[in-house]
Amino acid sequence: MTSSREDGESDAESDAESDAESDAESDAESDYENDYENDCGLGGCLPGKPAVGIMKKSPQLQKLEETMRGSALAARGFLGNDRRSLPEIIETDLHALARLGYTKEHLASRMQELTDLGRQGLGTAVRVEEHVEVTVDEHRGQIVCPWPHAGRFAKTVTTVRRLDTGEEMRWAELSIHLVAVHGFFQGRGSPFRLDPQRLVRVLF
């Protein structure tokens, strides 16, 4: 009877330790998410409700920002020559987008739609709408998302030109993900910087 009781206590202690370790791992994984979360949730805001929270400048966020500034993942980095902090860049762009009455999901969905339509041209310009021309260039290889998750994206570059205004913008497949999931339009001077106001004009 004593041996059975001791075995039961040992199993309970082992289960408790396992649960504690699992909780600790889960907390560690969520640290990154919490670092970027603001009042609208991971940079996503509804029209008329701009982001008002200040993203926390944690060690994890600082490390991510340093990686972006000197990243070997993308030429000239994701932040370009922008000296603003990563939270400030994201929050400023989301404010601008909210004032225009759009969400990051609206833009990302439209970007993906135009990319899909442009693929029909197999590298040549396609007139997908009356005033919209799209060219999609496919390149070999993949690029990873700088955020700490398993995101890998084809090196696809989409160029959209407005035939009525002549205005043009381009984005990579990774850019669509960065906008949709992280609310990140990249820094000023980045090769794939997407100014929200210009992007809205070109997309819509």
C-alpha positions in Angstrom: 0.0 0.0 0.0 2.8 2.4 0.9 4.6 1.7 -2.4 1.4 2.3 -4.4 0.8 5.6 -2.6 4.4 6.7 -3.1 4.1 5.9 -6.8 1.0 7.9 -7.1 2.6 10.9 -5.4 5.6 10.6 -7.7 3.4 10.5 -10.8 1.5 13.6 -9.5 4.7 15.5 -8.9 5.9 14.5 -12.4 2.7 15.7 -14.0 2.9 18.9 -12.1 6.5 19.5 -13.3 5.5 18.7 -16.9 2.6 21.1 -16.8 4.8 23.8 -15.4 7.4 23.3 -18.1 4.7 23.3 -20.7 3.2 26.6 -19.3 6.7 28.1 -19.3 7.3 27.2 -22.9 3.9 28.6 -23.9 4.6 31.8 -22.1 8.0 32.1 -23.8 6.4 31.6 -27.2 3.7 34.2 -26.5 6.3 36.8 -25.4 6.9 37.8 -29.0 3.2 38.2 -29.7 2.7 40.3 -26.6 5.5 42.6 -27.6 3.8 43.7 -30.8 0.3 43.8 -29.5 -1.5 47.1 -29.2 -5.0 48.2 -28.4 -6.2 47.0 -31.8 -4.5 43.6 -31.5 -1.2 42.8 -33.4 -1.4 46.1 -35.3 -4.9 45.5 -36.8 -7.4 48.3 -36.5 -10.9 48.9 -37.7 -11.7 51.9 -39.9 -12.1 54.9 -37.6 -10.4 53.2 -34.7 -6.7 53.9 -35.0 -4.0 52.1 -33.0 -3.6 54.0 -29.7 -1.5 51.6 -27.7 2.3 51.9 -27.6 4.0 48.7 -28.4 6.4 47.5 -25.7 10.1 47.9 -26.3 11.1 44.5 -24.9 14.4 42.7 -25.4 12.8 40.5 -28.0 11.5 43.4 -29.9 14.8 45.1 -29.7 16.5 42.0 -31.1 14.0 41.8 -34.0 14.6 45.5 -34.8 18.4 44.9 -34.8 18.0 41.9 -37.1 15.9 44.0 -39.5 18.4 46.8 -39.6 21.4 44.6 -40.5 19.5 41.7 -41.9 21.2 39.3 -44.4 17.7 38.2 -45.3 17.0 41.2 -47.5 19.3 43.6 -49.2 19.4 46.9 -47.3 17.2 45.4 -44.6 13.5 45.8 -43.9 13.8 49.1 -42.2 15.9 50.9 -44.9 17.4 54.1 -43.6 14.4 54.8 -41.3 15.7 55.8 -37.8 12.3 55.5 -36.1 11.8 52.5 -33.9 9.9 49.4 -35.2 6.9 50.1 -33.0 6.7 53.7 -34.1 6.9 52.7 -37.8 4.1 50.2 -37.4 1.9 52.4 -35.3 2.3 55.5 -37.5 1.4 53.6 -40.7 -1.6 52.0 -39.1 -2.8 55.4 -37.9 -2.5 56.7 -41.5 -4.3 53.6 -42.8 -7.2 54.0 -40.3 -7.7 57.6 -41.3 -8.2 56.5 -44.9 -10.9 54.0 -43.7 -9.0 50.8 -44.5 -7.6 47.9 -42.6 -4.4 46.0 -43.2 -6.5 43.0 -44.1 -8.3 45.1 -46.9 -4.9 46.0 -48.4 -3.4 42.6 -48.1 -6.4 40.9 -49.7 -6.3 43.3 -52.6 -2.6 42.9 -53.0 -3.0 39.1 -53.2 -5.9 39.4 -55.6 -3.8 41.5 -58.0 -0.8 39.2 -57.7 -2.9 36.2 -58.6 -4.4 38.0 -61.6 -0.9 39.1 -62.7 0.5 35.6 -62.7 -1.6 34.9 -65.8 0.8 37.0 -67.8 3.8 34.7 -67.0 6.1 37.6 -66.5 4.5 40.0 -69.0 2.2 42.9 -68.2 -1.5 42.1 -67.9 -4.3 44.6 -67.9 -6.5 43.1 -65.2 -8.9 46.1 -64.9 -9.7 49.2 -66.9 -7.0 51.3 -65.2 -4.8 48.6 -63.6 -1.9 46.8 -65.2 0.0 44.1 -63.3 3.3 42.4 -63.9 4.5 39.4 -61.8 8.1 38.3 -61.9 8.9 34.9 -60.3 12.4 34.3 -59.0 14.0 31.1 -57.7 14.3 30.7 -53.9 12.5 31.7 -50.8 12.8 34.4 -48.2 11.8 34.1 -44.5 9.7 36.4 -42.4 11.8 38.2 -39.8 9.2 37.6 -37.1 9.9 34.4 -35.1 7.6 31.9 -36.8 8.0 29.5 -39.7 7.0 31.8 -42.5 8.8 31.2 -45.9 7.7 33.0 -49.1 8.6 32.7 -52.8 10.7 35.5 -54.3 7.8 36.9 -56.3 7.7 40.5 -57.2 4.4 42.2 -58.2 4.4 45.5 -60.0 1.1 47.4 -60.3 0.7 50.4 -62.5 -2.3 52.7 -62.7 -3.0 53.5 -66.3 -5.1 56.6 -65.4 -2.5 58.2 -63.2 0.8 56.5 -64.1 1.4 55.8 -60.4 3.2 52.5 -59.7 4.0 50.3 -56.7 5.6 46.9 -56.3 5.7 44.4 -53.5 7.1 40.9 -52.8 5.0 37.9 -51.6 6.5 38.4 -48.2 5.2 42.0 -48.2 1.7 40.8 -48.3 2.3 38.7 -45.3 4.0 41.5 -43.4 1.0 43.8 -44.0 -1.7 41.2 -43.3 -0.2 39.6 -40.2 2.2 42.1 -38.7 0.8 45.5 -39.9 4.3 46.2 -41.1 4.8 48.3 -44.3 8.6 48.4 -43.9 10.7 51.4 -43.2 11.5 54.4 -45.3 14.3 53.7 -47.7 13.6 49.9 -47.8 13.4 48.5 -51.4 9.9 47.3 -50.6 8.6 50.2 -48.5 4.8 50.5 -49.0 3.6 53.9 -48.0 -0.1 53.4 -46.9 -1.5 56.4 -48.7 0.2 55.7 -52.0 -0.7 52.0 -51.7 -4.4 52.8 -51.2 -4.3 55.1 -54.3 -2.8 52.4 -56.4 -4.9 49.5 -55.2 -8.3 51.2 -55.1 
